[in-house]
Amino acid sequence: MPTAEERVAKLLVEFQPYLREIVLVGGWVHSLYLSSVNERGGVFTEDIDISIPQELPSEGRPTLLELAEKAGFERDPISDMEGAGVWMVSVNSEGMSVPIDFLTEGLPRAPIPIEGQPGLTAQGYPGQRVLLENTRTLLVGPDFHSAITRPIPVMVPTLGAYVLQKGVSAGTRTNTQKKAKDIVYMLEIVSHLKLGPDALRELSTLSSLYEPEARAFSETVRDALGSTRTLDDVVEQMLLSGGRRGDQESVRAQQRAWLRRMQEQVVS
């Protein structure tokens, strides 16, 4: 079975014809940003999230679904259910399915056919426009995995866009652990010595350009500050993953302070 890094590397190699039009999002962005400053994040996911525009003509290229199959992914039978988006999956060493989630702007989980990509129905998810419209390029090379023989330019959200959308995402969650994970990702970036200043500055700028998302972000932060359970889940994930050290009360106080700092940056 391929490792998580090998799975992502092979997919990036095959997706190269589209890498100027699609954006790698989700937990792998978190990992790549920390790798760019020679660090590794504590909270980790194998799922691969790709944000795509609602119009993506193939223009003679293989489709994204064809390229995903070439990279070793198979169509999940759940994709054939009425109202479902298309999931391409690979199986990890524990026998669990690892999906590619194709995401586009829309209501949560709403199936949205992608024009120009036959058979591809993405999942609607709020905040994707922020990710698609505010990007930068990171080079992913052999140091990530040997399946990549030369550096590949991969579009990812800017730090501020990543943090803003994670706040939007957390507000849609019904699973409390996933909500906490989104908030942990936000906090790990904004509190980082090297990444944090840019993230906070960009977050402030974007909040005035994307008012609905800024309101949703502010609501997530307010809810987290007012919810003992959410903060407990955040602190627990940070301590278990090694992302923070100290006793629960000191870590909780630190994260409250960073949540308030983010709240101050957002014009809502």
PyMOL commands that set and color helices and strands:
alter all, ss='L'
color gray80, all
select helices_A, chain A and resi 4-14+16-18+27-36+64-70+77-80+128-133+159-172+176-190+196-209+211-226+228-241+248-265
alter helices_A, ss='H'
color red, helices_A
select strands_A, chain A and resi 23-25+48-51+74-75+87-91+97-104+111-113+121-124+135-140+152-157
alter strands_A, ss='S'
color yellow, strands_A
deselect
rebuild
show_as cartoon
